Amino acid sequence: MTDLDRAAARREIAEALLKALDRRHEVLDIIVDATDRDAAVTAIAELLGTTRAGSEAVFGLSFQQLTKDARKVIAAELEDLNSQLTFTVNERPASSAETLVLRPFSGETDRDIFSARVDELHTAGDGKGGPAGSLDHEITSALGRLDAEEAAWFVALEGEEKVGLVLGELVDHEVEVRIWIRPDLRKKGYGTAALRKSRSEMAIYFPAVPVVVRAPATGA
């Protein structure tokens, strides 16, 4: 997550906390009526029109944060964050990584998304920076590296829609990760979300191997 996305997420939480304090009686009624924690968090998010993270923060409010002084601190933080940022979480909805999913790349069904990447960047998928070969050659080569456990490729999905690719290659005892997002879906936070998701995936495929993001802004 970039510094701006982190600040935007914090601003969303601060806004949620202030909304909750202004509507504390409604929030308390929701919590008391909820069957469990998850139901309460979901209901709070709907009531306040906030993200899951914002709702979680509201649910975790302590009595100490209900005082007037504490509310002033939150309000001051919100004012400071507003002065730093020109966008809201709603303008980069994917950056929280709540809905983005990574699934393993398939040579049969994911030719389209990889072809789109090659058409834009004209570079091979192995991360060495060389020109791309034919689509069949690129995919066959990638599948060979995947089978040899020298690479881990993923398709980034928002629902059923393919939004981009996460390409991890094992090079000199490091995993080099490159992220590509479709041009028409950029500036929405998908690159940030894909990067966040990729860390845990790469840790599964390459345990104890350092992860290096060579081009974190590419297609973000």
N, C-alpha and C positions, 0 to 999 in steps of 0.2 A: 504494500500500500504506500503511495506517495505521501509526502508531507501534507500536500493540499487535500488529498482524500482523507487523510487521518484527521486533519483539522475540520473538514466538512462533516465527518462522522461525529466528531466531538460536539460540533455545533448542533447537529440533529439531536444528540442526547441532552444537551443543555436546554434546547427548546422544549423537548419532551418533559423534562423535569419541571420547568416553569409552568407549562400547560397543566401538568398533573397537580401542581400545588395550587393553581388557580381553581382547579376542578376537583379538589381533594375529596369532597364528599361523594362525588360520582365514582371516582377511582376506588375509594374504600368500599362502596357498595358492590362494585364489580368483583373486587378481590374476595369479599365475604361470600358472595353468591357463587363463585367459581368452584368447580368440582376439584380442580387440581392446579398446580402451578402453570402448566402449559396453557390451560384454558384461560387463566387469569391474564397471562402475558398477551395472548391473542386478543382477548377482549379489550385490554388497555390500548393495544396498537390501533384497533378499530375506533375506539372512542376518541383518541387523541390525533389520529391520522399520522402516526409516526412509524418508524421502522421497527423491526424486531429488536434491534439493539437498543433503540430508545425506550421501548416498552420494558425490556429487561432491566434497564437502569431505573425506571420508575418503580418496578416491582421490588427492586433492591434498596429503595430509599430507607434510610434509618431515621429514627425520631429526631436525631440531632439535626438532620437536614431540613426539618420542617420549621425551624425558627426563622424569624425575620432576618437575622444576620446571615444565616446560611443562604437564604433566598437572594440576598443582596450580592453575595459572592457569586452565585450561579448567574445572576443577571449581568454582573460585571464581566464574567468570562464570556458570556454570550455576545455582549457588546464588542469585546475585543476580537472574538472570532469573526463577527460580522464585518469588522473593519479590515480583516485580512483577506477575506474571501469574496469572490465575485460570482460564485455559483453555489447551488445548494445540492444536497444529496439527491434530490429529485431530478436534477439535471444530469447527474452521473449515477443513475439508479443501479447500475451493475457493480459499482466499485465495492459495495459491501460484501460481495461474493455469496449472498444468501441464496440466490437462485441459479447461479451458473454451475454447470456440471461438466466434469472432464471424463470422457470415456476413451478407451484405447482406440488408436487409429486402425481402420480396416482398409486393406488395399482394394477391396471390391466396392465398398459403399462410399468411400471417402475420396475417390479420385477427383470429384468436383471441387471440393474445398482446397485440396492440395494444388490442383490445376490453377485455381484462382490465385493462389500465393505465387506460383511460378510465373504466371502471366504478369504479375505486378513487379516482382523482385528480380526475376530472371536468374536466380542463383540456385545452386543445388541444395538439396535438403539436408546434406551431411554437416552443414555449418562451417565448411572450410572456405567458403567464399567464392568457389569456382562457379563457372556458368552451368546452368541446368542442362542436363541431357534431355532425352525424350521422356515423356511422362511415364511410359512403361518402364524405362530404365531406372528412373528416379524411384519409383514405387518398389520395383523389384529389389533395388539396392537397399532401400529402407527396411523392407521386410526381412532381408538377410541380416541386417544389423539388429533388428528387433529379436529375431530368433536366436542370435548369438549373445543376447543380453548386453549389447553394446550401445543400445539406444532405447528410448521410451518416448513414443509419440502419442499425443492425445488430441482429440477433437473437442473444442469448447462448445457446449450446447446451452442455449437458453430455451428451455422447453424442448421442442423438436427441431428448432432452428440451429444450424451450424453457424457459429459466429466467428470461429477462428481456429488456430492450431497452436499447440504447445509442443515444441520439438526439443527433446533432451538427448544429447549425445555424450557418451563417455570418452573423454579425451585426457590423456596424461593424468589419470587418477582424479579427475574432476568431471562433474556433469555440467556441460555447457547447455544452458536453457535459452531458447529463442521463442518469442511469442509473436504471432502474427494474427491480427484481427482484420476482418473484412473492412475495406475502406468505407462502406456505407454505414458501418456500425461503430465507427471510432468516436472518441470524445464522449463516450457514455460510461466509461469506467470498466469496460470489459477486459482491457489489458491488465489493469490492476487486479481485477478479480481472478483472471487466469493465472497470474503470477502467484497470488496467495494460495490458490488451489494446488498449483503445481508443486509447491514445496513438500507437501505431505505425500503426494504421489511419487515424486522422485525419491523420497526417503524410503518408500516401500520397495521400489525397483532397485535402488542403489543404496542400501543401508550403510551409514557411516562414511559416505563419499561426499565431499564438499560440493555444494551447488553454486555455480557461477552464472549469473545472468549477463550474457555478453551484449545483448542489445535490448534492454528493458523497455525502451520507448518505441521499438519497431512495431508499427501497427497498433499501438495502444490507443 
